[in-house]
């Protein structure tokens, strides 16, 4: 008996609404040897900060012939010049204390500061900004604080910046090295001579570093977005250039006096060009813009081909013949941007002129054919000619009369018959 039987509710089998999600089995980590179970449970499987000692080392016993003791013994440090004596615990084996220098004395490194004499200073190191006393104080502090220029600037008696102190020290050292060398080539590989200290570069570096460090999180995020977008644009442009170069089979050349970049492409054509021609030029310009650098003469040839695509071969030859008659070269000798634009404009105007001349010839031919279309009707006097009803008013009236005879709402699906010419009326005696 369950709760439904007690409450008198019917027993219905419902599928489980929420199935328990199966958790991925945890990877069992084996407890390393040498660590107790309680300690391993405390660290939670995280590797220890200190390297674990091998169990064999823990169980290893010292040799029976060695007697090891720890003794509080004095020691001296060779890095110190005051012969200070201190004490520390030392591992003594068989009653013989360890010999040798202090183990940490090897980490005491000092900088070799170049010294100069009074004669060398008067001959090579005179500077109107620095006095000899200030230079001597600078080198003494450099020797004392091992070229820690922040500390040296704090201890220096006069108000000098860190960059000024560095510049004076490195310039004096470089001049002394060059003066003492037999030839400048002997010290050309020295770091102080090979890479001289630059005050302006150091100041610019610190200024840029302070700007970077003073940026907010929002500025850093915007800079990261800009860099990511610039990288994406550069990659897309590189892919487009490579694809266009493969399609056109043109090597990408370097820029020269005749080279142009996509931003300096030839000016678009004027509104007198046909729409199809302007569309061809637009597509040609778009194709040329895919190339980073290309020759302007090549661009001019492509524009000429696009502008003359709607014309026939004979028309193109007539355009070239017209250019020769005008004394214009087929290709400009100095293909600058302005010259190429004017050359294309002249070709367009010549092409427009030829098209207008052709249209005029068509109109004149149509007019002459209309004038020559009159004829004589048989059975009538020769001095009287008749014109077809298409040129008179009778034909139009017949058509209108036929339209009136049609019933309302009826539309004739058959094509309307052409207007028939009237029969000439007979001549009367009064007409003679």
TIVO-655853 format. One record per residue (C-alpha): residue in one letter; residue number from 0; x, y, z. Coordinates in steps of 0.001 Angstrom, whole numbers. Example, Ala and Ser with C-alpha at 12.3 -4.5 7.8 and 13.67 -1.06 7.14 Angstrom:
# TIVO-655853
REC  aa  i  x  y  z
REC  a  0  12300  -4500  7800 $
REC  s  1  13670  -1060  7140 $
# end
This chain:
# TIVO-655853
REC  aa  i  x  y  z
REC  x  0  0  0  0 $
REC  x  1  1323  3382  -971 $
REC  x  2  115  7004  -719 $
REC  x  3  -2212  6656  -3737 $
REC  x  4  -4044  3729  -2130 $
REC  x  5  -4525  5745  1064 $
REC  x  6  -5861  8790  -808 $
REC  x  7  -8001  6645  -3126 $
REC  x  8  -6270  7866  -6281 $
REC  x  9  -6129  5676  -9364 $
REC  x  10  -2850  4147  -10169 $
REC  x  11  -1532  5532  -13455 $
REC  x  12  1794  4792  -14894 $
REC  x  13  3506  8040  -16010 $
REC  x  14  6891  8061  -17612 $
REC  x  15  9589  9708  -15623 $
REC  x  16  9498  13417  -16446 $
REC  x  17  13075  13989  -15652 $
REC  x  18  15576  11286  -16056 $
REC  x  19  18659  11418  -14018 $
REC  x  20  21496  12649  -16075 $
REC  x  21  24278  10201  -16228 $
REC  x  22  27410  11781  -14894 $
REC  x  23  30649  10952  -16592 $
REC  x  24  32691  8621  -14487 $
REC  x  25  35498  10316  -12663 $
REC  x  26  38940  9302  -13614 $
REC  x  27  40358  7400  -10752 $
REC  x  28  43691  8804  -9710 $
REC  x  29  46067  6463  -8063 $
REC  x  30  47647  7694  -4876 $
REC  x  31  51377  8107  -5409 $
REC  x  32  53726  6169  -3291 $
REC  x  33  55254  7868  -276 $
REC  x  34  52179  10020  534 $
REC  x  35  49684  8999  3158 $
REC  x  36  46013  8676  2352 $
REC  x  37  45005  11593  4617 $
REC  x  38  47538  13977  3087 $
REC  x  39  46519  12986  -430 $
REC  x  40  42844  13605  447 $
REC  x  41  43730  17101  1683 $
REC  x  42  45494  18139  -1506 $
REC  x  43  42519  16886  -3592 $
REC  x  44  44517  15322  -6367 $
REC  x  45  46464  18510  -7043 $
REC  x  46  50135  17846  -7592 $
REC  x  47  52243  18992  -4627 $
REC  x  48  54211  22183  -4776 $
REC  x  49  57354  20474  -3622 $
REC  x  50  58666  17422  -5470 $
REC  x  51  57821  14197  -3726 $
REC  x  52  60671  12248  -2238 $
REC  x  53  61133  8771  -3529 $
REC  x  54  60233  6130  -983 $
REC  x  55  63571  4489  -1579 $
REC  x  56  65271  7647  -365 $
REC  x  57  63178  7661  2806 $
REC  x  58  64017  4088  3628 $
REC  x  59  67640  4458  2664 $
REC  x  60  69961  4438  5629 $
REC  x  61  73330  6158  5736 $
REC  x  62  76466  4041  5527 $
REC  x  63  77542  2542  8791 $
REC  x  64  81065  3941  8482 $
REC  x  65  79829  7583  8296 $
REC  x  66  78923  9557  11371 $
REC  x  67  76875  12633  10468 $
REC  x  68  76321  15522  12849 $
REC  x  69  75100  19111  12558 $
REC  x  70  77284  21778  14141 $
REC  x  71  76987  25555  14666 $
REC  x  72  80157  26818  12973 $
REC  x  73  81453  30252  11906 $
REC  x  74  81972  31234  8267 $
REC  x  75  83200  34201  6205 $
REC  x  76  81967  35449  2843 $
REC  x  77  84559  36271  209 $
REC  x  78  82117  38662  -1432 $
REC  x  79  82369  40943  1591 $
REC  x  80  85394  43127  2097 $
REC  x  81  84915  43781  5816 $
REC  x  82  85814  40188  6925 $
REC  x  83  82527  39835  8773 $
REC  x  84  82235  36511  10602 $
REC  x  85  78812  34889  10938 $
REC  x  86  77551  31471  12108 $
REC  x  87  75317  28821  10571 $
REC  x  88  74490  25138  10856 $
REC  x  89  76782  22876  8892 $
REC  x  90  76525  19160  8118 $
REC  x  91  79652  17526  9463 $
REC  x  92  80658  14021  8360 $
REC  x  93  82952  12061  10652 $
REC  x  94  83899  15200  12573 $
REC  x  95  85491  16946  9539 $
REC  x  96  83787  20309  8785 $
REC  x  97  83377  21291  5088 $
REC  x  98  86075  23462  3564 $
REC  x  99  85910  26008  780 $
REC  x  100  84265  29334  161 $
REC  x  101  80766  30244  1198 $
REC  x  102  78292  28574  -1180 $
REC  x  103  76377  31803  -1938 $
REC  x  104  79449  33903  -2662 $
REC  x  105  79329  32907  -6335 $
REC  x  106  76096  34887  -6815 $
REC  x  107  77751  38196  -5944 $
REC  x  108  78347  39701  -9394 $
REC  x  109  79762  43178  -9876 $
REC  x  110  79887  45410  -12963 $
REC  x  111  83234  46446  -14400 $
REC  x  112  83109  50246  -14492 $
REC  x  113  85523  51937  -16881 $
REC  x  114  87790  54434  -15160 $
REC  x  115  89385  57465  -16788 $
REC  x  116  92268  59741  -15945 $
REC  x  117  92399  63532  -15762 $
REC  x  118  94364  63697  -18987 $
REC  x  119  91801  61543  -20825 $
REC  x  120  88963  63660  -19458 $
REC  x  121  90553  66907  -20664 $
REC  x  122  91308  65391  -24072 $
REC  x  123  88161  63344  -24892 $
REC  x  124  85401  63831  -22314 $
REC  x  125  84829  67570  -21920 $
REC  x  126  81173  68546  -22164 $
REC  x  127  79667  72044  -21637 $
REC  x  128  76638  70557  -19869 $
REC  x  129  78581  68348  -17459 $
REC  x  130  81406  69319  -15131 $
REC  x  131  84217  67036  -14074 $
REC  x  132  82971  66887  -10484 $
REC  x  133  79499  65726  -11613 $
REC  x  134  81023  63119  -13894 $
REC  x  135  83213  61802  -11068 $
REC  x  136  80211  61606  -8736 $
REC  x  137  78224  59773  -11415 $
REC  x  138  80900  57111  -11924 $
REC  x  139  81335  56648  -8179 $
REC  x  140  77605  56047  -7752 $
REC  x  141  77599  53677  -10733 $
REC  x  142  80380  51694  -9078 $
REC  x  143  78587  51681  -5733 $
REC  x  144  75091  50748  -6950 $
REC  x  145  76044  48554  -9961 $
REC  x  146  74397  50727  -12642 $
REC  x  147  71027  50859  -10894 $
REC  x  148  70200  54215  -12423 $
REC  x  149  66933  54664  -10538 $
REC  x  150  68866  54531  -7262 $
REC  x  151  71681  56611  -8754 $
REC  x  152  69223  59343  -9828 $
REC  x  153  67820  59387  -6292 $
REC  x  154  71294  59722  -4749 $
REC  x  155  72706  62166  -7285 $
REC  x  156  73214  65629  -5740 $
REC  x  157  72014  67722  -8706 $
REC  x  158  68668  67411  -10478 $
REC  x  159  69341  65102  -13394 $
REC  x  160  66920  62738  -15089 $
REC  x  161  67595  59048  -15495 $
REC  x  162  67996  59466  -19257 $
REC  x  163  70607  62207  -18803 $
REC  x  164  72604  60083  -16359 $
REC  x  165  72507  57090  -18707 $
REC  x  166  73517  59188  -21688 $
REC  x  167  76490  60685  -19851 $
REC  x  168  77748  57373  -18511 $
REC  x  169  77465  55445  -21800 $
REC  x  170  78893  58286  -23906 $
REC  x  171  81954  58615  -21620 $
REC  x  172  82512  54849  -21646 $
REC  x  173  82212  54682  -25436 $
REC  x  174  84691  57540  -25979 $
REC  x  175  87200  55960  -23580 $
REC  x  176  86982  52590  -25348 $
REC  x  177  87515  54156  -28779 $
REC  x  178  90386  56343  -27523 $
REC  x  179  92229  53461  -25893 $
REC  x  180  91832  51088  -28862 $
REC  x  181  94567  50872  -31483 $
REC  x  182  91951  51201  -34238 $
REC  x  183  88165  51676  -34219 $
REC  x  184  87732  48245  -35800 $
REC  x  185  89119  46591  -32659 $
REC  x  186  86178  47752  -30520 $
REC  x  187  83504  47795  -33221 $
REC  x  188  81952  44644  -31770 $
REC  x  189  81739  45985  -28210 $
REC  x  190  78096  46489  -27098 $
REC  x  191  78725  50092  -25993 $
REC  x  192  80154  50956  -29430 $
REC  x  193  77933  48773  -31571 $
REC  x  194  74644  49893  -30030 $
REC  x  195  75016  53419  -28602 $
REC  x  196  72490  54752  -26146 $
REC  x  197  69802  57023  -27688 $
REC  x  198  68056  59485  -25394 $
REC  x  199  65158  60314  -27738 $
REC  x  200  64389  56653  -28368 $
REC  x  201  64411  55916  -24628 $
REC  x  202  62043  58810  -23899 $
REC  x  203  59693  57719  -26677 $
REC  x  204  59747  54152  -25366 $
REC  x  205  58829  55258  -21871 $
REC  x  206  56087  57536  -23165 $
REC  x  207  54553  54708  -25218 $
REC  x  208  54858  52340  -22257 $
REC  x  209  53104  54803  -19942 $
REC  x  210  50301  55209  -22477 $
REC  x  211  49824  51451  -22657 $
REC  x  212  49886  51018  -18901 $
REC  x  213  47403  53869  -18359 $
REC  x  214  44785  52376  -20679 $
REC  x  215  41445  51301  -19279 $
REC  x  216  39813  47932  -19861 $
REC  x  217  37434  49465  -22394 $
REC  x  218  40314  50937  -24395 $
REC  x  219  42185  47635  -24335 $
REC  x  220  39090  45822  -25583 $
REC  x  221  38615  48358  -28410 $
REC  x  222  42276  48058  -29410 $
REC  x  223  41993  44289  -29490 $
REC  x  224  38873  44530  -31682 $
REC  x  225  40593  46943  -34070 $
REC  x  226  43632  44681  -34358 $
REC  x  227  41445  41643  -34978 $
REC  x  228  39458  43494  -37662 $
REC  x  229  42640  44738  -39321 $
REC  x  230  44028  41207  -39358 $
REC  x  231  40804  39877  -40878 $
REC  x  232  40793  42585  -43597 $
REC  x  233  44454  41942  -44424 $
REC  x  234  43839  38202  -44757 $
REC  x  235  40754  38720  -46948 $
REC  x  236  42626  41151  -49195 $
REC  x  237  45515  38730  -49538 $
REC  x  238  43104  35954  -50554 $
REC  x  239  41357  38231  -53072 $
REC  x  240  44658  39327  -54616 $
REC  x  241  45858  35758  -54905 $
REC  x  242  42573  34633  -56465 $
REC  x  243  42479  37536  -58936 $
REC  x  244  46103  36953  -59891 $
REC  x  245  45323  33312  -60615 $
REC  x  246  42256  34222  -62669 $
REC  x  247  43905  36952  -64704 $
REC  x  248  47289  35179  -64825 $
REC  x  249  49010  38469  -64113 $
REC  x  250  52022  38760  -61824 $
REC  x  251  51732  41426  -59168 $
REC  x  252  54407  44021  -60038 $
REC  x  253  55997  46714  -57963 $
REC  x  254  54840  50307  -58169 $
REC  x  255  56700  52584  -60529 $
REC  x  256  56108  55915  -62242 $
REC  x  257  53373  54383  -64378 $
REC  x  258  51877  52219  -61646 $
REC  x  259  48624  53032  -59950 $
REC  x  260  46923  51684  -56914 $
REC  x  261  43227  50916  -56593 $
REC  x  262  42571  54221  -54823 $
REC  x  263  44013  56116  -57838 $
REC  x  264  42067  54330  -60549 $
REC  x  265  40980  56071  -63723 $
REC  x  266  38080  58457  -63311 $
REC  x  267  34680  57033  -64224 $
REC  x  268  33184  57709  -67619 $
REC  x  269  30806  60586  -68252 $
REC  x  270  27044  60277  -68578 $
REC  x  271  27170  60304  -72389 $
REC  x  272  28187  56644  -72503 $
REC  x  273  25551  53978  -72972 $
REC  x  274  24412  52125  -69839 $
REC  x  275  25916  48839  -70982 $
REC  x  276  29283  50497  -71582 $
REC  x  277  29260  52127  -68137 $
REC  x  278  28386  48793  -66543 $
REC  x  279  31297  47128  -68359 $
REC  x  280  33638  49879  -67190 $
REC  x  281  32386  49493  -63633 $
REC  x  282  33032  45761  -63677 $
REC  x  283  36473  46362  -65218 $
REC  x  284  37339  48869  -62492 $
REC  x  285  36138  46420  -59851 $
REC  x  286  38365  43714  -61339 $
REC  x  287  41356  46052  -61449 $
REC  x  288  40838  47130  -57849 $
REC  x  289  41455  43545  -56745 $
REC  x  290  45084  44001  -57741 $
REC  x  291  47151  45973  -55269 $
REC  x  292  49445  47466  -57931 $
REC  x  293  49137  47350  -61725 $
REC  x  294  50323  49312  -64746 $
REC  x  295  48202  52231  -65890 $
REC  x  296  48711  51225  -69518 $
REC  x  297  47143  47856  -68742 $
REC  x  298  44237  49622  -67037 $
REC  x  299  43830  51897  -70081 $
REC  x  300  43693  48898  -72436 $
REC  x  301  41052  47247  -70261 $
REC  x  302  38982  50456  -70171 $
REC  x  303  39227  50859  -73956 $
REC  x  304  38073  47268  -74469 $
REC  x  305  35175  47783  -72065 $
REC  x  306  34146  51078  -73701 $
REC  x  307  34265  49534  -77197 $
REC  x  308  32567  46252  -76295 $
REC  x  309  29201  47387  -77734 $
REC  x  310  30783  48535  -81020 $
REC  x  311  31776  46380  -83952 $
REC  x  312  35196  45790  -85384 $
REC  x  313  34641  48234  -88239 $
REC  x  314  33535  50929  -85800 $
REC  x  315  36649  50409  -83674 $
REC  x  316  38818  50720  -86779 $
REC  x  317  37014  53933  -87730 $
REC  x  318  37658  55301  -84220 $
REC  x  319  41354  54539  -84561 $
REC  x  320  41379  56076  -88049 $
REC  x  321  39755  59223  -86658 $
REC  x  322  42407  59415  -83946 $
REC  x  323  45142  59151  -86563 $
REC  x  324  43481  61886  -88623 $
REC  x  325  43437  64116  -85553 $
REC  x  326  47126  63384  -84936 $
REC  x  327  46509  61565  -81635 $
REC  x  328  48473  58451  -80706 $
REC  x  329  46517  55256  -80201 $
REC  x  330  48215  54926  -76778 $
REC  x  331  49358  57961  -74801 $
REC  x  332  53089  58390  -74566 $
REC  x  333  52837  59672  -70994 $
REC  x  334  49962  57630  -69491 $
REC  x  335  49248  59711  -66413 $
REC  x  336  45854  59730  -64764 $
REC  x  337  44696  62968  -66424 $
REC  x  338  46034  61961  -69878 $
REC  x  339  44340  58543  -69742 $
REC  x  340  41062  60123  -68663 $
REC  x  341  41147  62631  -71541 $
REC  x  342  42118  59884  -74017 $
REC  x  343  39120  57785  -72966 $
REC  x  344  36879  60842  -73165 $
REC  x  345  38044  61540  -76730 $
REC  x  346  37391  57940  -77761 $
REC  x  347  33891  58151  -76322 $
REC  x  348  33136  61358  -78180 $
REC  x  349  34402  59911  -81480 $
REC  x  350  32296  56783  -80928 $
REC  x  351  29240  58930  -80165 $
REC  x  352  29884  61004  -83327 $
REC  x  353  30086  57878  -85477 $
REC  x  354  26843  56564  -84012 $
REC  x  355  25107  59873  -84703 $
REC  x  356  26386  59875  -88273 $
REC  x  357  25052  56356  -88752 $
REC  x  358  21651  57327  -87352 $
REC  x  359  21557  60346  -89655 $
REC  x  360  22238  58129  -92666 $
REC  x  361  19390  55811  -91614 $
REC  x  362  16973  58730  -91274 $
REC  x  363  17940  60173  -94668 $
REC  x  364  17496  56746  -96316 $
REC  x  365  14010  56398  -94743 $
REC  x  366  13013  59876  -95914 $
REC  x  367  14150  59239  -99467 $
REC  x  368  12257  55926  -99531 $
REC  x  369  9071  57714  -98442 $
REC  x  370  9522  60341  -101118 $
REC  x  371  10072  57706  -103820 $
REC  x  372  7040  55579  -102801 $
REC  x  373  4395  57532  -104971 $
REC  x  374  2975  55615  -107979 $
REC  x  375  485  56061  -110852 $
REC  x  376  -2918  54320  -110763 $
REC  x  377  -3769  52520  -114049 $
REC  x  378  -6767  53866  -116016 $
REC  x  379  -6287  57468  -114936 $
REC  x  380  -4746  60387  -116694 $
REC  x  381  -983  60517  -116541 $
REC  x  382  -933  64000  -115115 $
REC  x  383  -2872  62883  -112063 $
REC  x  384  -1200  60752  -109468 $
REC  x  385  -2643  59182  -106422 $
REC  x  386  -1084  58631  -103061 $
REC  x  387  -1882  55549  -100971 $
REC  x  388  -4611  56000  -98402 $
REC  x  389  -2112  55481  -95621 $
REC  x  390  -905  58991  -96427 $
REC  x  391  -4465  60435  -96706 $
REC  x  392  -7371  60909  -94387 $
REC  x  393  -9683  58338  -95960 $
REC  x  394  -7999  55317  -94477 $
REC  x  395  -8252  56721  -90994 $
REC  x  396  -11955  57370  -91430 $
REC  x  397  -12618  53831  -92622 $
REC  x  398  -10877  52442  -89594 $
REC  x  399  -12930  54634  -87310 $
REC  x  400  -16122  53605  -89102 $
REC  x  401  -15283  49945  -88682 $
REC  x  402  -14721  50548  -85000 $
REC  x  403  -18140  52180  -84653 $
REC  x  404  -19884  49194  -86280 $
REC  x  405  -18592  46856  -83638 $
REC  x  406  -20987  46179  -80835 $
REC  x  407  -20293  47366  -77326 $
REC  x  408  -18237  44997  -75266 $
REC  x  409  -17104  43060  -78332 $
REC  x  410  -13491  42982  -79071 $
REC  x  411  -12329  41587  -82344 $
REC  x  412  -9590  39101  -81889 $
REC  x  413  -8674  39151  -85591 $
REC  x  414  -6216  41818  -86682 $
REC  x  415  -7756  44852  -88278 $
REC  x  416  -7601  44863  -92064 $
REC  x  417  -5594  47610  -93673 $
REC  x  418  -7506  50596  -95039 $
REC  x  419  -8603  50060  -98637 $
REC  x  420  -8136  52785  -101161 $
REC  x  421  -11195  54471  -102673 $
REC  x  422  -12081  53960  -106307 $
REC  x  423  -11528  57113  -108338 $
REC  x  424  -14773  58731  -109300 $
REC  x  425  -15642  59199  -112949 $
REC  x  426  -14952  62504  -114527 $
REC  x  427  -17894  64617  -115481 $
REC  x  428  -18252  67124  -118246 $
REC  x  429  -18209  69934  -115753 $
REC  x  430  -14834  68813  -114510 $
REC  x  431  -13270  69233  -117941 $
# end
